Every structure is written in C-alpha cells, then in structure tokens.
Amino acid sequence: MTTKEAKTNAQFEQVIAECRSLFEKKLHDYGASWRILRPQSLTDQLFIKAKRIRSLEIKKESLVGEGIRPEFIALINYGIVGLIQLSKGFADTVDISNDEAMTLYDRHAAEALELMKRKNHDYDEAWRGMRVSSYTDFVLTKIERIKEIENLDGGTLVSEGIDANYMDIINYAVFGVIKLSEKDV
C-alpha cells in the first residue's frame, strides 16, 4: 500500500465515522423509520439529495442555508440504508432495534471501504484528480441506472446490480466529502 492509499483509507474512515455518528443520532431521534421505504422511494430520496448538490453547484447559492457537504453525507447514509434494505427487504413497520441497525450499518460501511480500497489500488488514486462536480454527475448516473434496474424488476442482462450502484454512490460521496474538506484547509 502506498502512502497516498494509506491517507485515502484514513480519510475514508474519518468520513464514515462522521456519517456513522450522525446516523446513530438520527436513529436515536427517529428509530429505524427508514425500514418502511420501498426501493423506489429510497431511490427518489437519493435522487433529490444528488439533484440538490447539482443545483447548488450550478447556482452557487443556497437559500436554505445548508451546503453541499451535508448532502454528500446524506448520500452516504442513504446508500448504506439502501444496502440494508436490499439485504432485508422493506417492512411495514420498524422491525429492527437501533443496535441491529448500527450493526448492519457497520457491516455495509466496511464493505464499501473494502471496495474502495480495491478500486483505489487499481485506479491509482484517480479520484484525487477529479472535480467534485464529476462525483455529483456520476452519482446521478448511478441513480438513473438504479431506476432502470428497478423498472426491469432487476432483470439485467450484463449490468451490475443495484447493490454495486449503491456502493459506488457511497464511495463517490465519500470522495466528495474528502475533497470539500481539503478545500477548507
């Protein structure tokens, strides 16, 4: 592992720790209310977060007062929720404890980290040379792919599944948070 890869791994883990903390606090406030989200509703939630990022990037102004970074964090957390929902299916009521939700969160966050490590090794830190707006566009592309896969009831011919798209959304959003944080330094 190169020094750059080690730095990326540490930054990724730091971002996930921040996201996890927020997720845990929201779990305290709301419970696992997201368990009732059907796949299409979750996809739409990801869509509105990514569209807001793109809108703010283009308009360069937020009338609500929240910026781009919190939306990338939301994409990470909703991406992990998506992976949980794929593995468990949606429910009509909250059917898991906060502890179980956190265990599932940690499992899927670890999977995203391992995927990022493998891809980052193969792509040789290419993400560092990209613009944040490209992460936004790639996330929106992944969401459109998820919509198409949902419309096909999962019946793809050669494409990766919804889970792979969620993982890519998580990873691009983490890269976005990292890049935005580095601009603040």
C-alpha positions as CSV (number, residue, x, y, z in Angstrom):
1,M,0.0,0.0,0.0
2,T,1.3,3.4,-1.0
3,T,1.4,6.4,1.4
4,K,-1.4,8.0,-0.8
5,E,-3.5,4.9,-0.4
6,A,-3.0,4.9,3.4
7,K,-4.0,8.6,3.5
8,T,-7.1,7.9,1.4
9,N,-8.1,4.9,3.7
10,A,-7.7,7.1,6.8
11,Q,-9.7,9.9,5.3
12,F,-12.4,7.5,4.2
13,E,-12.6,6.0,7.7
14,Q,-12.9,9.5,9.2
15,V,-15.7,10.5,6.9
16,I,-17.6,7.2,7.6
17,A,-17.1,7.8,11.3
18,E,-18.7,11.3,10.9
19,C,-21.6,9.8,8.9
20,R,-22.0,6.9,11.4
21,S,-22.2,9.4,14.3
22,L,-25.0,11.4,12.5
23,F,-26.8,8.2,11.6
24,E,-26.7,7.0,15.2
25,K,-28.1,10.3,16.5
26,K,-30.9,10.2,13.9
27,L,-31.6,6.6,14.9
28,H,-32.0,7.8,18.5
29,D,-34.4,10.5,17.4
30,Y,-36.4,8.6,14.8
31,G,-35.6,5.0,15.2
32,A,-35.2,2.9,12.1
33,S,-38.2,4.6,10.4
34,W,-36.5,4.2,7.1
35,R,-37.3,0.5,7.2
36,I,-40.7,1.3,5.6
37,L,-39.0,2.8,2.5
38,R,-39.7,0.7,-0.6
39,P,-36.8,0.6,-3.1
40,Q,-38.3,3.2,-5.4
41,S,-38.8,5.7,-2.6
42,L,-35.2,5.2,-1.4
43,T,-34.0,5.8,-5.0
44,D,-36.1,9.0,-5.1
45,Q,-34.5,10.1,-1.8
46,L,-31.1,9.6,-3.2
47,F,-32.2,11.4,-6.4
48,I,-33.3,14.6,-4.5
49,K,-30.1,14.7,-2.5
50,A,-28.0,14.4,-5.6
51,K,-30.1,16.9,-7.6
52,R,-29.8,19.4,-4.7
53,I,-26.0,19.1,-4.9
54,R,-26.0,19.7,-8.6
55,S,-28.3,22.6,-8.2
56,L,-26.1,24.2,-5.6
57,E,-23.0,23.6,-7.8
58,I,-24.7,25.4,-10.7
59,K,-26.4,28.2,-8.8
60,K,-23.6,28.7,-6.4
61,E,-26.1,29.8,-3.8
62,S,-28.2,28.1,-1.2
63,L,-31.4,29.7,0.0
64,V,-32.0,27.0,2.7
65,G,-28.6,27.7,4.2
66,E,-27.2,24.1,4.1
67,G,-24.4,23.4,1.7
68,I,-23.2,20.6,-0.5
69,R,-21.2,18.7,2.2
70,P,-24.3,17.7,4.3
71,E,-26.0,16.4,1.1
72,F,-23.0,14.1,0.3
73,I,-23.1,12.9,3.9
74,A,-26.8,12.1,3.4
75,L,-26.0,10.2,0.2
76,I,-23.5,8.1,2.1
77,N,-26.0,7.3,4.9
78,Y,-28.9,6.7,2.5
79,G,-26.6,4.5,0.3
80,I,-25.9,2.4,3.4
81,V,-29.7,2.3,4.2
82,G,-30.2,1.1,0.6
83,L,-27.8,-1.8,1.1
84,I,-29.6,-2.7,4.4
85,Q,-32.9,-2.6,2.6
86,L,-31.7,-4.8,-0.2
87,S,-30.5,-7.4,2.3
88,K,-33.5,-7.3,4.5
89,G,-36.3,-6.1,2.2
90,F,-38.6,-3.3,3.3
91,A,-41.0,-3.6,6.2
92,D,-44.4,-2.2,7.0
93,T,-43.2,-1.2,10.5
94,V,-40.0,-0.6,12.2
95,D,-38.8,-4.1,12.8
96,I,-35.2,-3.8,14.0
97,S,-33.6,-2.3,17.1
98,N,-31.2,0.6,17.0
99,D,-28.4,-1.8,17.9
100,E,-29.2,-4.1,15.0
101,A,-29.4,-1.1,12.7
102,M,-26.0,0.0,13.8
103,T,-24.5,-3.5,13.3
104,L,-25.9,-3.6,9.8
105,Y,-24.6,0.0,9.1
106,D,-21.1,-1.0,10.2
107,R,-21.2,-4.2,8.1
108,H,-22.1,-2.3,4.9
109,A,-19.8,0.6,5.6
110,A,-16.9,-1.9,6.0
111,E,-17.9,-3.5,2.7
112,A,-17.8,0.0,1.0
113,L,-14.4,0.6,2.5
114,E,-13.0,-2.7,1.2
115,L,-14.4,-2.0,-2.3
116,M,-12.9,1.5,-2.3
117,K,-9.5,0.1,-1.3
118,R,-9.6,-2.4,-4.2
119,K,-10.7,0.1,-6.8
120,N,-8.4,2.8,-5.5
121,H,-5.5,0.5,-5.8
122,D,-6.4,-0.4,-9.4
123,Y,-7.2,3.2,-10.4
124,D,-4.2,4.6,-8.7
125,E,-5.9,7.4,-6.8
126,A,-7.5,8.8,-10.0
127,W,-10.4,10.2,-7.9
128,R,-8.0,12.9,-6.5
129,G,-7.6,14.4,-10.0
130,M,-11.4,14.6,-10.5
131,R,-13.7,17.6,-9.8
132,V,-16.4,17.4,-7.1
133,S,-19.0,18.1,-9.8
134,S,-18.0,14.9,-11.6
135,Y,-18.8,12.9,-8.4
136,T,-22.2,14.5,-8.4
137,D,-22.8,13.6,-12.1
138,F,-21.6,10.0,-11.5
139,V,-23.9,9.7,-8.5
140,L,-26.8,10.9,-10.6
141,T,-25.8,8.4,-13.3
142,K,-25.8,5.6,-10.8
143,I,-29.3,6.7,-9.6
144,E,-30.6,6.6,-13.2
145,R,-29.1,3.1,-13.5
146,I,-30.9,2.0,-10.3
147,K,-34.2,3.4,-11.7
148,E,-33.7,1.4,-14.9
149,I,-32.9,-1.8,-13.0
150,E,-36.0,-1.2,-10.8
151,N,-38.1,-0.7,-13.9
152,L,-36.7,-4.0,-15.2
153,D,-37.6,-5.7,-11.9
154,G,-33.9,-6.5,-11.5
155,G,-33.8,-8.4,-14.8
156,T,-30.5,-7.0,-16.2
157,L,-28.6,-8.8,-19.0
158,V,-25.0,-7.8,-18.3
159,S,-25.0,-5.0,-15.7
160,E,-24.0,-4.9,-12.1
161,G,-26.9,-4.9,-9.7
162,I,-28.4,-2.2,-7.5
163,D,-26.1,-3.1,-4.7
164,A,-23.0,-2.2,-6.8
165,N,-24.5,1.1,-7.7
166,Y,-25.2,1.9,-4.0
167,M,-21.6,1.1,-3.2
168,D,-20.4,3.4,-5.9
169,I,-22.7,6.2,-4.7
170,I,-21.3,5.8,-1.2
171,N,-17.7,5.9,-2.4
172,Y,-18.2,8.9,-4.8
173,A,-20.0,10.7,-1.9
174,V,-17.1,10.0,0.5
175,F,-14.7,11.3,-2.1
176,G,-16.8,14.4,-2.4
177,V,-16.7,15.0,1.4
178,I,-12.9,14.5,1.4
179,K,-12.4,16.9,-1.5
180,L,-14.7,19.5,0.0
181,S,-12.9,19.2,3.4
182,E,-9.5,19.6,1.8
183,K,-10.7,22.9,0.2
184,D,-11.4,24.1,3.7
185,V,-7.8,23.5,4.8
